[in-house]
Every structure is written in C-alpha cells, then in structure tokens.
Amino acid sequence: MTIIRSRIDTSSEEFATNVEAMNAKLAELDLEFRKVLAGGGEKYVERHRKRGKMTARERIELLVDEDSPFLELCPLAAYGSQFTVGASVVVGIGVVEGVECLIVANDPTVKGGTSNPWTLRKILRCNDIAKQNRLPVISLVESGGADLPTQKEVFVPGGRMFRDLTNLSAAGIPTIALVFGNSTAGGAYVPGMSDHVVMIEDRSKVFLGGPPLVKMATGEESDDEELGGAKMHARVSGLGDYLAADEQDAVRIGRRIVARLNWRKQGPGPVAPSIEPRYSPEELLGIVPPDLKIPFDPREVIARIVDDSDFDEFKPEYGASLCTGWARIHGHPVGILANAQGVLFSAESQKATQFIQLANRSDTPLLFLHNTTGYMVGKEYEQGGIIKHGAMMINAVANSTVPHISVLVGASYGAGHYGMCGRAYDPRFLFAWPSAKSAVMGAAQLAGVISIVSRAATEARGGTVDEEADAGMRAMIEAQIEAESVPMFLSGMLYDDGVIDPRDTRTVLGQALSAIASAPVEGTSNFGVFRM
Ligand code: COA
C-alpha cells in the first residue's frame, strides 16, 4: 500500500494553533501583496488611466488565454528596501495561445517603470528561468530606462539584460517585445534585441536619445515621432515589425505572433492523469507549528500535494531524518526529498546522494521540501565523517542535471540549505511558505556564538565581560537575524521566486513542472569525485 495514511488530528488544539499562526502570517503577507497590486499608488495609476492606458497587470490579463492561471514570480522583490515592493515590474509564467511564456511587464506607474537594482535582479532571474526551461519571452515594454540615482548599481550589470535576450534568441527561444510607451536609451535595446517587435501608433517611443539629448549632442531639432515614433519605426527604420492601432491591438498581434511560432515543448509530458490528493489542501495550514523547533512529519505535506496521496517511500528504515520517495504531481513524475527531523546525519546524506543518482538515472525531476537545521555537529559526528558525507550530498545536488524545485516549508539553515538545493544551487524554482525561515543558523544560536567569541576575546585581552552589554548585544543581534530570516525579507532579496499560500502548493508545483517540461529533462551520471 503506497497511499499515505494521515495521522493528523484536525480537531486537536495543536492543529488549531498551527492554523491560527499560519493564518496570521498569511494576513501579514496579504498586506504586502496589496501594496504590490497597487503599483505606484492611486495618484499614478489614475494619471496612467487618464492617458488611456492599461496597467501592467491588465495588459498581462488581456495577453494570456482566457481563464488560464498566471504564475506570478518574485512579487515581493524590493521588500525591505527603499524601492516600491514589486520593483516596478510584473513577471510570471502565463499561457498565450496554448504556449507557456515568460511575461515581463514594466509597471509605468512606479517611477516611470524605471529599472532599479531590484528590477534588474528580477528581470535577470526571469531570463534565467526562460533560458533553463526554454520559455518564449514576451516583454511588455514601457520604461524610462535606468533609475538614474542608482545608475551605478544598474548600468554595468544591466548590460546582461540585453545579452540575455540575444542569447535566448540564439538558443532558439523566441523573444517578443510589445512596446506600449517609452523605451528609451538602454531600454531601446529591448525591442532592438527581440525577435519580434510590435509598436503602437502615437504611443511607442523608442529612441537612443530623446529630443533634448539630441539637441545637446548634435544641435539637431527633432520631435518624438521623428526620432522614435511607431510609424517611423514601422515605415522608415524597420525596427518595428507590426504597427498596432492601440494597446488592445498590440496584445492581439502579440498573441498572433505566438500562435505562429509553431512552438513545441521538448520535455516529457505528464505520464498519468492528474488525481487529486486524498486529503484537503486546506489542512496544509495546520501542519507546520509556529515554533520550528517542534518537528512535524513531512509525509503529511506530501499526502496533500501529490497525486492520489500516493508515495513510494525509498529506504524508509534508513536515515529516518530524511524522507525520500517517488510520486506524481499533476501526472508529472517527481522524486521527493523532505527533511523529517530537522537535522541531517551521515546516513541521511548518503541516502540523499543515492536517491539523487537514481533520479538522474530515470530522468526524474526532484522536489526538495526544506525543514532542516543543517548537518549534525559534535565530536561523534565529525569523527564519523559528517563533513565528507554532507559534501557528498552537496556534490550530488550540485551536479545533478534533472530539474530541481525547492519549497521551504520550515527551517532551512546552514549547509542543510545547500544540500537541500537552496538558491545558490540553481533549482529551477524556489518557493517559500510563510512559515519558512532561512539563515546561516537560528537567530538565538547565532547571537550566542557571537557572544561566546566576543567574551573570549575580551578575556584574552585581560578585560572583564560587561554582562548587561553582552545581553543587550545578544538581544539586538537575535532580533536582527530573526527579521532577516523571514520569507518576506528573503523574497525581497530575490532569494526565492515567491512566498506561496501552503494551500496553493500543488497548483504552483504543477505549473512549475509543466513549465519545466518545455525543455528536455536529462539526468547525468557525471558527478564530482565522491569522498567515500
Ligand atoms: N530615474 C529615476 N526616476 C525617474 C526616472 C529615471 N530615469 N524617470 C522618471 N523618474 C521618476 C520621476 O522623477 C517621477 O518621480 P516623482 O513622481 O516621485 O516626482 C516619476 O518617475 C514619474 O515620472 P514622470 O516623468 O512624472 O512620468 P511620465 O509617465 O510622465 O514619464 C518617463 C515617464 C519615463 C517618460 C519620463 O519620466 C522620462 O523621460 N524619464 C527619463 C528617462 C531617461 O532619460 N532615462 C534614461 C535612462 S538610461
């Protein structure tokens, strides 16, 4: 029998407490999402509409197939920074004429749609997603180019935006630019580097330098239309391939372009029909305790996200702190690695390594469900070779070539974050639950380590430790690390692709796996040298 039998008592006090804590976190998150949806705020949205324009989100909505889902990515980018949360660009995966595309839409209501350092990081992240998964890219352009006050952080690395576009094209991945407004200076290279360009009469303005700049540079008198209007580009320069009458027409033409791509996904499709799990996704709210020191069984999560709650566990009797096994999500086969007791020991590391090798042999994508405090420390474990065994797992993760998806459901600390395919290990997608926390170690431990080190240094200098100051410092550091470990903050830094409602996990994973299947899925047997 491979159907998971849930052991959760949904009528228990413990379950209710967990739900309450998760709901509180979701409410906090909702406040931020509202800010994201508001774009540049009422004043700027109003002005934008008065100009007869659609917002970035309305443009996307019109572009994607009716009633199809849009998987928005990195919506909280720039959270915790001086910039508007969302980073003046809306991005995600949407279905256009039946083709999964990566859509990048500047939000002109936020500082004229200019690119600040977070906008840039978000767009570069999208380009990586498009490249790795072979997703056609549709840019909905209306941007004043670089955010000038932060140009030092944007200008030099920003060159990659344009390089990526032409690299995508060279890899046979189509790039389409629908130009809704300004696309000035560096921004002019977005249509410049795209395979297909649509411009809108009397709206699109694409020039390297506007009239004042030209006047300054060469003394020439000119106007917007002569320099970079849609008609000029369609009839004279040849930069515009299609001349649209208005925004709706541009979107219509964009959809026709996609329809004519004759696009074929190169990866494997689902291998079986999608069967709903036997347990309600609502119950995912009550599994993770607010105190992450309390362990929870990841099988309860798996039971609520995989097809038919059907899970073939691999090596269930060995390395019990890591649960591994095979399942399907919306018909796509996956191998799952899920932390069960938090700590990773040598046996778990060896089990993970073998499992990752097996997934590579069978070309099966891997899903990592994080809840780890890291690899075990201590004399016994060091002598038992925890470093080499952890390194073995990290080696396997780093060199595995099947697609990986990570979901941070609880803790993701220390090298455990790496071994479980953290951001630096390039999972195709990484999502976090509101309950997640990630840092080099827990806040209390980190503050304690700093305190021990600084006390020892004071004593070595012959000084005496000021207990009050030490306690104050510890509290301050603990608060800082705690604030920096939460998903909203990490999402703001683009360390994940989005904080998701636990109830949406199966849907999000289904969308991600489907997008992943746009590219071939091929495992490897070529790993680094394993230290046995
Ligand atoms: N860097 C930083 N802030 C910018 C900016 C830029 N490149 N371009 C515009 N902004 C700011 C404006 O100062 C304004 O801020 P405020 O409302 O807080 O005062 C806000 O964005 C909106 O600009 P506004 O000019 O009112 O909007 P608009 O919709 O009428 O025009 C642009 C938008 C982009 C066409 C226009 O602002 C513009 O031409 N900007 C300069 C573009 C440029 O030369 N870029 C060079 C990049 S290499």
Residues whose N, C-alpha, C, O or C-beta is under 5 A from the ligand:
A	BS01	COA	P108 K111 G112 T114 S143 G144 G145 A146 D147 L148 P149 N182 A185 G186
